[in-house]
Amino acid sequence: MSIQNAMQAGVAGLKVNSQSVATISNNIANSSTIGYKRNFTQMVSQVVGESGSVSSVDRKDIETGGAIIGSTSETDLAVDGDGFFVVMKDPESKDASNFLLTRAGSFEVDKNGYMVNAAGYYLAGYGYEDGSITGVDRNTFSDLEAVKMGTAAMAAEMSTAGKIEGNLPSSLTGTGVAEDPFVSSMSYYTALGEQEGLSFAWTPSDTTENTWSIEVSGDDGTVYGTVEVVFSDSGATAGAPASYVFTADPGLTAPADFSVDADGNMTLTIDNGTAPQNLVVALGAVGTFTGITQFDGDYEPQQMTVDGWSASAVEKSEIDAEGNLIGIFENGERQSLYQIAVATVTSPGAMEETSGNAYALTLGSGEAVMNVAGSGAGTIEAGATEASNVDIAQEMTELIQVQRAYSSNAKSITTSDEMMQEVNNLKR
């Protein structure tokens, strides 16, 4: 190698080491950035003609995870294991270039209800339809949509079925003394989500043992009818209903209706709309203890359950390990709204780094696969974020090494310069 080539090699060394200092400085600056992946400059030997030199290649340590740290925000997310969140630059665009991958899960709900991270990217996921996710292509971004949780609403659901459970005291029947009825109530929901009620008056027979009469009426004053229930007093089914006999109230007018089948399923046709509402209330099958029973003891109010709910807005949310975003509504109901995908790629290190701590796919990285969290990819931790994978001690150590290498290259240049001067002095 000539003196001039030695000088050029020193210059190349200064250049690559200065680039390495810039990379280390960037790592240190982002050591507290959520989900940041450290960069490093790799030195590569270079041969030009008969001379040696050096060049640099920038690399990213994408596959090394940072520590999972707890957060006070329910919408902060972290991937524990392999994979990335899929985010969108524009919540409306389905163009492939609109989608990026990131480990920065510091999401919050913006004014429009979208989940957006600190870089302004929109979290993407698959929307639930009728309680399920079907027909999505997990090998492309095309079926993903921006997660819009804040404006979710649940439509009213009309009540169609209810159930009554509880014990009636056997000692009050057949005493020859008339007893006042015990009264209990049940609320149900109309097709518009309005709450209406039914009242049940439980009267023990004073003439016949183990027999009760139930009068059913609405909170609008409608009397639907009565049910006579006879309970078994011996054998394996003692205390269970033995038979049901119903009588519709004579004043009940169509389309309102009332009936009870042999297994204690009480059907009420409620005239509260253009199309009447049918509500089936189970009292308990004959010979079973699944509904009302009659044993000795004190009277306790029956337990009433009924389906349906009123229209409601989402109050809060939770996200499980499989990435299902579940809305918890003001009416207490829970509903799966989105499934947050965890994307994996064949060669993560070959992705192109973009602003906002995100990455774009390249030919070298391969295509993304949108996995269900925990199946082929890491799980999702809610209320947590992933810290940077930068180790300050490692960066400071490398900074010292690079500084020394830089000084050594500078020394090789000055030495080559001195040698060149000696050569020039030979002509004197």
C-alpha positions in Angstrom: 0.0 0.0 0.0 1.4 3.4 -0.9 1.6 6.3 1.5 -1.3 8.0 -0.3 -3.4 4.9 -0.1 -2.6 4.7 3.6 -3.8 8.3 4.0 -7.1 7.5 2.1 -7.6 4.4 4.3 -7.3 6.7 7.4 -9.8 9.1 5.9 -12.3 6.2 5.3 -11.7 5.2 8.9 -12.6 8.7 10.1 -15.7 8.7 8.0 -17.1 5.3 9.2 -16.3 6.0 12.8 -17.9 9.4 12.7 -21.0 7.6 11.3 -20.8 5.1 14.2 -20.7 8.0 16.7 -23.8 9.5 15.1 -25.6 6.1 15.4 -24.6 5.6 19.0 -25.7 9.2 19.8 -29.1 8.5 18.2 -29.4 5.3 20.4 -28.6 7.2 23.5 -31.1 10.0 22.6 -33.8 7.3 22.1 -33.0 5.2 25.2 -36.3 6.3 26.8 -38.4 6.1 23.6 -41.2 3.5 23.8 -40.5 0.5 21.5 -37.3 2.0 20.0 -34.9 -0.5 18.5 -31.2 0.3 18.6 -29.2 0.9 15.4 -25.5 0.0 15.0 -22.9 0.6 12.4 -21.1 -2.5 11.1 -17.6 -2.0 9.7 -16.9 -3.9 6.4 -13.5 -4.3 4.9 -13.1 -3.0 1.4 -10.5 -3.7 -1.3 -9.9 -1.2 -4.0 -7.3 -2.5 -6.5 -4.3 -3.6 -4.3 -5.2 -1.4 -1.4 -7.4 -2.0 1.6 -9.9 0.3 3.2 -13.1 0.2 5.2 -16.8 1.1 4.7 -19.9 0.9 6.9 -23.3 -0.7 6.9 -26.1 0.5 9.1 -28.0 -2.3 10.9 -31.1 -2.4 13.2 -31.5 -4.7 16.2 -35.2 -5.1 15.6 -35.6 -8.6 16.9 -34.3 -8.0 20.4 -37.2 -7.1 22.7 -37.1 -4.4 25.3 -38.4 -4.7 28.9 -42.2 -4.8 29.3 -43.1 -2.0 31.7 -46.4 -1.4 33.4 -48.6 1.6 32.6 -51.6 3.4 34.1 -53.3 3.6 30.8 -55.7 0.8 29.7 -55.0 1.5 26.0 -51.2 1.2 26.3 -50.1 -2.1 24.6 -47.0 -4.2 24.3 -46.1 -7.3 22.3 -44.5 -9.9 24.5 -42.6 -12.0 22.0 -42.3 -11.8 18.3 -44.3 -9.5 16.1 -45.4 -6.0 15.5 -48.5 -3.9 15.8 -49.9 -2.9 12.4 -50.6 0.9 12.2 -52.0 3.2 9.5 -50.9 6.7 8.5 -54.4 7.5 7.2 -57.4 5.7 8.9 -59.4 5.7 5.7 -56.8 4.4 3.1 -56.5 0.7 2.3 -53.4 1.2 0.1 -50.6 -1.1 1.1 -48.2 1.8 1.4 -50.5 3.3 4.1 -49.6 0.4 6.5 -46.5 0.3 8.8 -45.3 -2.0 11.6 -44.2 -0.8 15.0 -43.5 -2.0 18.6 -44.5 1.5 20.0 -47.8 0.7 21.7 -48.4 4.0 23.6 -52.0 4.3 22.2 -54.8 6.6 23.4 -58.2 7.4 22.1 -58.3 10.6 20.0 -61.2 13.0 19.6 -62.7 10.9 16.8 -62.6 7.7 18.8 -59.5 6.2 17.0 -56.7 4.5 18.9 -53.6 6.5 18.0 -50.0 6.2 19.2 -47.6 9.0 20.2 -46.3 9.2 16.6 -49.8 9.8 15.3 -50.3 6.4 13.7 -53.6 4.6 13.9 -53.8 1.1 15.3 -55.2 -1.4 12.8 -57.3 -4.6 13.5 -60.1 -6.7 12.3 -63.7 -5.7 13.2 -66.1 -8.2 14.8 -69.4 -8.8 13.0 -72.1 -10.7 14.8 -69.7 -11.8 17.4 -67.1 -13.4 15.0 -64.3 -12.6 12.5 -64.6 -14.6 9.3 -63.3 -14.4 5.7 -60.3 -12.1 6.4 -57.1 -12.5 4.4 -54.3 -12.5 7.0 -51.6 -12.4 4.3 -52.4 -8.8 3.2 -53.4 -5.6 4.8 -56.6 -5.3 2.8 -59.1 -6.4 5.4 -57.6 -4.4 8.3 -59.3 -1.3 9.5 -58.5 1.5 11.9 -59.6 0.6 15.4 -62.4 3.0 16.4 -63.3 2.2 19.9 -64.4 5.6 21.5 -67.6 6.0 19.5 -68.8 2.3 19.6 -72.4 1.9 20.6 -74.6 -1.0 21.3 -78.1 -1.1 19.9 -81.0 -2.1 22.1 -81.9 -5.8 22.3 -85.5 -6.8 23.0 -86.0 -9.2 25.9 -87.3 -12.6 24.8 -86.5 -15.0 27.7 -86.4 -14.8 31.4 -86.2 -17.1 34.4 -87.5 -17.2 38.0 -85.7 -19.1 40.8 -86.5 -19.3 44.5 -88.2 -21.1 47.3 -91.7 -20.8 48.5 -92.4 -21.9 52.2 -94.5 -25.1 52.3 -95.7 -24.4 55.8 -97.9 -21.6 54.6 -100.2 -23.8 52.5 -103.3 -25.7 53.7 -103.5 -23.8 57.0 -107.1 -22.6 56.7 -105.8 -19.1 57.1 -105.7 -16.8 54.1 -102.3 -15.2 53.6 -101.5 -11.9 51.9 -99.6 -12.5 48.6 -95.8 -12.1 48.4 -95.0 -9.7 45.5 -91.9 -9.7 43.3 -91.0 -7.9 40.1 -89.1 -8.4 36.9 -87.8 -5.8 34.5 -87.5 -6.4 30.7 -86.6 -4.4 27.6 -88.8 -3.5 24.7 -87.7 -3.4 21.1 -86.7 0.2 21.5 -84.7 -0.6 24.7 -87.2 0.9 27.0 -87.5 -0.8 30.4 -90.9 -2.1 31.5 -91.9 -4.4 34.3 -93.9 -7.4 35.4 -95.3 -8.1 38.8 -95.8 -11.5 40.3 -98.1 -12.0 43.3 -97.4 -15.4 45.1 -100.4 -16.6 47.2 -100.3 -19.8 49.2 -103.6 -21.9 49.1 -105.3 -21.9 52.5 -107.3 -24.9 51.6 -104.9 -27.2 49.7 -101.4 -28.1 50.9 -98.4 -27.7 48.5 -100.4 -25.4 46.2 -99.6 -21.8 45.2 -101.3 -19.3 42.9 -99.3 -16.7 40.9 -101.0 -13.7 39.4 -99.0 -12.0 36.7 -99.5 -8.3 35.8 -97.7 -5.5 34.0 -96.6 -2.2 35.4 -99.2 -0.5 33.1 -102.0 -2.2 35.0 -102.6 -5.1 32.5 -103.5 -8.3 34.3 -102.3 -11.3 32.2 -103.7 -14.2 34.3 -102.9 -16.7 37.0 -100.9 -19.9 37.3 -101.7 -22.6 39.9 -98.6 -24.6 40.8 -98.8 -27.9 42.7 -95.6 -29.1 44.3 -94.6 -32.7 45.1 -94.6 -33.6 48.7 -92.7 -36.9 48.7 -90.2 -39.1 46.8 -87.1 -38.0 44.9 -88.9 -34.9 43.5 -90.3 -33.6 46.8 -90.3 -29.8 46.7 -90.3 -29.7 42.9 -93.2 -28.5 40.7 -95.6 -31.4 39.9 -98.0 -29.5 37.7 -99.0 -26.2 36.2 -102.5 -24.9 35.4 -103.0 -21.5 34.0 -106.0 -19.2 33.5 -105.8 -16.1 31.3 -107.5 -13.1 32.8 -111.0 -12.5 31.4 -110.3 -8.8 30.8 -107.2 -9.5 28.7 -107.7 -8.2 25.1 -105.8 -9.2 22.0 -103.1 -9.0 20.8 -102.0 -9.4 24.5 -102.0 -13.0 25.5 -101.0 -15.4 28.3 -100.3 -19.1 28.5 -98.2 -21.7 30.4 -97.1 -25.0 29.1 -96.8 -28.3 31.1 -93.1 -27.6 31.9 -93.8 -24.2 33.4 -92.7 -22.0 30.5 -94.9 -18.9 30.8 -95.5 -17.0 27.5 -96.6 -13.4 27.6 -97.6 -11.6 24.5 -97.2 -7.9 25.4 -99.0 -5.3 23.4 -96.3 -2.6 23.4 -95.7 -1.9 19.7 -97.0 -2.5 16.2 -95.6 -6.0 16.5 -96.4 -7.4 20.0 -93.4 -8.6 22.1 -93.2 -12.2 23.1 -91.5 -13.0 26.4 -91.1 -16.5 27.7 -90.4 -16.8 31.5 -89.3 -20.2 32.8 -90.7 -21.2 36.2 -88.9 -24.5 36.2 -89.7 -27.9 34.5 -91.9 -30.4 36.3 -89.9 -32.7 38.6 -86.8 -30.5 38.6 -85.2 -28.0 40.9 -84.1 -25.6 38.2 -86.7 -22.9 39.0 -89.2 -22.4 41.8 -89.3 -24.9 44.6 -91.3 -25.4 47.8 -89.6 -26.5 51.0 -90.1 -25.5 54.6 -88.5 -22.2 55.7 -88.9 -18.5 55.3 -90.0 -16.7 52.2 -87.2 -15.1 50.3 -87.7 -13.0 47.2 -87.2 -14.9 43.9 -84.1 -14.3 41.7 -85.2 -12.8 38.4 -83.1 -13.0 35.3 -84.0 -11.8 31.8 -82.1 -11.2 28.5 -82.0 -8.0 26.5 -80.6 -4.5 27.1 -81.1 -0.9 26.4 -79.1 1.1 23.8 -75.8 2.0 25.3 -72.4 3.7 24.6 -69.1 2.2 25.4 -67.9 3.2 28.9 -64.4 1.5 28.9 -62.5 -1.3 27.3 -60.2 -4.1 28.0 -57.8 -6.1 25.8 -57.0 -9.8 26.3 -53.8 -11.6 25.5 -55.2 -12.7 22.1 -55.7 -9.1 21.1 -59.5 -9.0 21.4 -60.6 -5.5 22.3 -63.7 -5.9 24.4 -66.1 -3.0 24.9 -67.8 -2.7 28.3 -70.9 -0.7 27.8 -72.9 1.6 30.2 -75.6 -1.0 30.5 -73.0 -3.6 31.8 -72.9 -5.7 28.7 -69.6 -6.8 27.1 -69.0 -7.1 23.4 -65.9 -7.9 21.3 -65.3 -5.0 19.0 -61.9 -5.7 17.3 -59.1 -8.2 17.2 -55.7 -6.5 17.1 -53.4 -8.5 14.8 -49.7 -9.1 15.6 -47.8 -9.1 12.3 -44.6 -11.1 11.7 -42.2 -10.9 8.8 -39.5 -13.3 7.6 -36.6 -10.9 7.9 -37.5 -8.0 10.3 -34.0 -6.5 10.1 -34.5 -5.8 6.4 -37.5 -3.5 6.9 -37.0 0.2 6.2 -37.1 2.4 9.2 -39.4 5.4 9.0 -40.2 8.4 11.3 -42.3 7.7 14.4 -40.4 4.5 15.4 -42.1 2.4 12.6 -41.0 0.2 9.8 -42.1 -0.3 6.2 -41.9 -3.7 4.3 -39.2 -4.1 1.7 -38.5 -6.9 -0.8 -35.8 -8.1 1.6 -38.1 -8.3 4.6 -40.8 -10.4 2.9 -44.5 -10.0 3.3 -46.3 -9.6 6.6 -48.6 -12.2 8.1 -51.3 -10.9 10.5 -51.4 -13.5 13.3 -53.8 -13.9 16.2 -51.8 -12.8 19.2 -50.3 -15.9 21.0 -50.6 -18.1 17.9 -47.5 -17.8 15.7 -46.6 -14.5 17.3 -46.2 -12.9 20.8 -49.1 -12.1 23.1 -50.4 -8.7 23.8 -50.0 -7.1 27.2 -52.6 -4.4 28.0 -51.7 -1.6 30.3 -48.1 -1.9 29.5 -45.5 -0.7 27.0 -42.2 -2.0 25.7 -39.1 0.0 26.7 -36.3 0.7 24.3 -33.8 -2.2 23.8 -30.9 0.3 24.1 -28.4 -0.6 26.9 -26.7 2.7 28.0 -23.7 0.9 29.4 -23.2 -0.9 26.1 -23.6 2.3 24.1 -21.1 4.2 26.3 -18.6 1.3 26.0 -18.9 1.3 22.2 -18.6 5.1 22.2 -15.2 4.8 23.9 -14.1 2.2 21.5 -15.2 4.3 18.5 -13.5 7.4 19.9 -10.2 5.5 20.2 -10.6 4.1 16.7 -11.3 7.6 15.4 -8.2 8.9 17.1 -6.1 6.1 15.7 -7.3 6.8 12.2 -6.5 10.4 12.6 -3.0 9.4 13.8 -2.5 7.3 10.7 -3.3 10.3 8.6 -0.8 12.5 10.4 1.8 9.8 10.2 1.2 9.4 6.5 1.5 13.1 6.1 4.8 13.2 7.9 6.1 10.4 5.7 4.9 12.3 2.6 6.8 15.3 3.8 10.0 13.2 4.2 9.6 12.1 0.7 9.2 15.6 -0.5 12.3 16.6 1.4 14.5 14.2 -0.6 14.7 16.6 -3.5 16.6 19.1 -1.5 
